[in-house]
Amino acid sequence: MSLLRSTLTPLARNYRSIVSSSASRSSLKEVHPGYKQMQVKAGRFNVEDGNPSFIKGGIFDRIMYRLTMGLCATAFVWDCVLYYELSLSSTTSSTGARVQVTSTEALKY
């Protein structure tokens, strides 16, 4: 027990110096140049112009947004067509012609 206490006591006293270095404490006074550039870019996104933030990046963001919405709409239409075709009570024969299936024949499949 005394070995554990003798090991942990100096760590507890010097905890602040172990966790934070002098470089991290001095950084509170100075700001990294990359952060200043990021603030300039962020100012463009904080402007109230009626556009959502995912379109404010420029023409590339607008193209990607419209492409994504177009693909979503296309997938929705394909899903509707799929569900419509699956809801029909007929099946396709080996020749490709539609054949009406009665309820007793449907149990065979």
N, C-alpha and C positions, 0 to 999 in steps of 0.2 A: 504494500500500500504506500509506503513512504517513497518507493522508487517511482511510482506513478505520480505521486504528489510533487516530487522533486523535478519531474520532467514537465508537468503541466503548469506549474507555478510561473516559471519564466516565460512560457508561451502566453499565458494569460496577461502578464504585465506588458509584454511587448506586442500584443495582438495587433494594434493599429499600425505599427511599423512593418509587421509581416504582411498584412493584408494590402495595405496601400503603400506604394513606393513614393519617393519624393518626385519622380517624374509625373505620376498621376495627380499628385497634389498641386504641382506647378501648372498643370494643364487647365486648371480652373481659371487661370488668369489669361491664358492664350488660347485662341481657337484655331483649329487646324484649317488650312486654306481650302481643303476639300469641302468642309462644312459650309464655308461661305459660298462656294459655288452651288452647293445643294440648296441653300436658302434662296439664291437667285432663281434656280429652276422651280422651286416650290412656289415662288411668288406667281408664276405663270398659271399654276393649278388652283390658286386661291382666289383668282379673279372671278367676280360674280358676273358671268356673261350668259347664263342660262344653259350652258352645256354641262353635261356630267363630266366627272374627272377622267373617265376612261376614254373620252373623245378629245380632250384638250391637248393630247400629245402631238397632234398634227394630222397630216393626210394619211399616214400609215395607220394610225389608230382608227380613223374613219373607215378606211378600206377593210381593216380586220373586223370592225364592228358589223359592217354591212354584210361581209362574207359570212360571219358567224350567224347573223340573223337569217340570212338566206338559206344556209344549211339547216338551221332549225326548222324553218318553214317547210323545206323540202322533206325533211324527215317526218314532220307531222302529217303531211299529205300522204306519204308512203305508208305510214301507220294506219291512217284512215282507210286507204285502199286495201291494205292487208286485212284489217278487221272486217271490212265489208265482204271481201271474198271468203273469209273464213266463216262468216255468218250465213252464207248461202247454204241451202239444204241440198245442194247437188254436188256431185263429185265428177272428176274428169276421167274418162275411160282411157284405155291405152292408145286409142287413135287420136285423142285430144278433144273429142266431142263431149259435151256435158251430158250426163246421164242422171235422171231423177232417181233418187234412192229412197225407198220406203223405210219406215222405222224398223221393220223386221230385218231388212237387208243391212241396215246400219249396224246392227248388233254383231254381224259377222266380222266387221272390220275392227 
